[in-house]
Structures are given as C-alpha cells and as structure tokens.
Amino acid sequence: MHIAILTFQGFNELDSLIALGVLNRVRKSDWRVTLCCPDAEVTSMSGVTLRAQSALEDAAAADAVIVGSGVQTRTIVDTPSLMQRLALRPERQLVAAQCSGALVLARLGLLDSIPACTDLTTKPWVQEAGVEVLNQPFFARGNIATAGGCLSSTYLAAWVIARSEGLEAAAAALHYVAPVGEKESFVAQALRNIEPYLPVQGA
C-alpha cells in the first residue's frame, strides 16, 4: 500500500506533515507513505525545506493520493508542465485533497458534479472552477474526498486508513496522536465526520 502526499513548492506544513504522521501510525510491512514532490527538494510557505520521497509521476501507481495545499496552488494549476505530470485515477485509487488541493482536483476535472470542502481563502477559486463548496470540514463521494482547514488533515488520513485497513485501524491511529485527556472525544469527533462517507459494510 503506497500513499503519496503531493507536496509542492510553498506547501503548508500542517497539511502534508500531519497527514504523514497519522498515516504512519499504521505499522505494516507493506504500508508506505511518501511526500511526493515535483522537485528533489521543496520549501514550505514558512521556509522549511524537505527532500522528496517520491516523484509526482509515482502518484499514478499509488494506491492512495492526498493532494496537499500551499501558497502556490494557483500558480501550479496554471502551469501545464506540472499538471501534465499528474495522472490521478479515482476509479482505481483513493484520491483526497486538503484545502487548496481541491483546486487541483477541480482543474483536473475530478470534481465534476462532486461538491468539495476547502479553506476559506481557496473557496472562491474552487467555486470559479464550477465546484460547489460545502460549509463543513470533510466530504467524500466514492473514492474522492476533500477537507477544509489545516487540522482537518487528520480526517483525510483517517479516511484513507479506514478505507484501506478498517475503522478500527483509523481509530487507533487517531488515538495515538490525540491530546492526552481528550483522546476519546477527539477520536469520536473525527469518526463522526468520516463515517457517513465510508462504504456500507457488506454492500
């Protein structure tokens, strides 16, 4: 199982790294989570530089892809040489987007007739792309999910885990990262947001 977190220049650290941390709570030999980048190194909106763990082209073969957000998203979607490197296939992989990552999905044509969640800054741009924006932190339909607000990255990570390993594994990963003294309420809140969008067992 390979989960690629698309992380571009100017990325938001909270989006990419929180998802990375929660997803890596799954301890399986075939479970791999990578920061998937267009360049060998990417620098965040706050000046943190990271080395890529996989290339954008690797996302095409990943089992799940999370498109992170950042301050350069509008430039990215208007750069054909970058967008042409993205080959996401929700018919065979889980595809999720955080905040302005929803704009990437919209410009790739993956949100046709699917409403989305995003952050307040990105909302008008996603609407301009013809996508209905919901006033909630998380939404999924089929194999496509979106989340709005930096800390809702925990919901995307939990959704990927739940879809891949089950709800119990998602709850365990969330419990690990939750604040002490708030673990049960934190996990319950997260699961309330993602459970309505999980496939019905036995269906």
Secondary structure, 3 states (H helix, E strand, C coil): CEEEEECCCCECHHHHHHHHHHHCCCCCCCCEEEEEECCCEEECCCCCEEECCEEHHHHHHCCEEEECCECCHHHHHCCHHHHCCCCCCCCCCEEEEECCHHHHHHHCCCCCCCCECCCCCCHHHHHHCCCCECCCCEEEECCEEEECCHHHHHHHHHHHHHHHHCHHHHHHHHHHHCCCCCHHHHHHHHHHHHHHHCCCCCC
